[in-house]
């Protein structure tokens, strides 16, 4: 059974650098394209970043390019999103998943505020 447990969110000051984590189970993250998404209040869920299975090629949405870094730990079956230079508009619930399966986790709330 595919499951995700996202963690590491919380209240972050503008300019902060939190790292959020995603523990995946039921499949092996290294064999799938993994992605982070986010949903802000009143907005559609949007794609943020992805890392490919082959070559670990990373791609980012323009809104986070240069500030966020996606990575994975194959031994731990974990995916991470290192975020820097946080802005209030980065406030959202962040989710990780592979598009190969329909499952979503509960997400982790990140709030950027002083």
N, C-alpha and C positions, 0 to 999 in steps of 0.2 A: 504494500500500500504506500503510495507516494505521499509524503508529508514534508512540510517545511515548518521550521520554528525560527522566526526572525527575532533578534534581540539587539540590545545596545542603544536603543533610542532613548529619548528623554528631552529635557530642556537644555538648549544650547545657546550660548550668546552669539550674536552676530560676529562673524570672523572666526568662530570656533572650528574645531577639527575632530568631529566624532567619527568613530568607526562602528558600523553596524554589521551584524553577523547573521548568517543563515545556515542552520543545521538541516541538511536534507537527509531523508531516509526513504527506503524503498527503491532506490536506484543509485547509480554511481555518477556523481556530478561530472567527473572527468570525461565521461562518454557523451555528454550532451551540451549543447549551447545553453548557457545559464544567463539569466538577465535579472536586473533590478527594475522595478516599476515603482511609481509613487502616485498617490491620490491626495490632492489638497481638497479642503472643504469646498463643496459646490462645483468642483471640476471633475472632468473625466480622468480616469486612471491613465497615466502616461508612462511610456517606456523611458528609462533613464540611461541604462548601460547594459552591455552584454559582453560575454567572453566565450569564444568558440571552443569546441571540443578539440579540434585539431589545430595545433599551433598557438592556442590560447591568445588569439587575436582579439583585442578589445576595441569596442566602439562606444561612443557616447553621444547623448543628445547635446545639441548646441548649447542648451541652457546650463549644462554642467561640465562641458569640455574644459579641460585644464584645471578643474577644481576637484573632481571626483575620480577615484581609481577603483576599478573592480578587480578582484583577484579570487583565487580559490586555493584551498588546501586539499589536495587529493587524498592524502592520508587520513584526514579528519572528515572528509566528505562535507566540507564547509565552503561557503562562498561569502566574501566580504565586500563591503563598500566603504572605502576610506573617503571621507568628505572633508574638504577644507574650504576656507573663506566662505563660511555659511552665511546665507542671506535670509531675511524673513520669508521671502518667496520660496525657499526650500522647505518650509514647513509642510509636512505631509505624513501620511502613513506610507511606509516603505515596505515593499513586498519583493521576495525573490522567487523565481520559478524557472523551469524550463518550458518553452512553448510546446514541447513534445507531449506534455500531459496537461489535462484541464484543471488540475488541482491548484488552489491558492492557499497560502498560509494565512495566519491572522494578521500578519504585518507587525511593524514596530513604529510607534509614533515618534516623530522627530519634530520638535517645536523650536523654532529659532526666534528668540526674543530676549530683550535686555530687561 
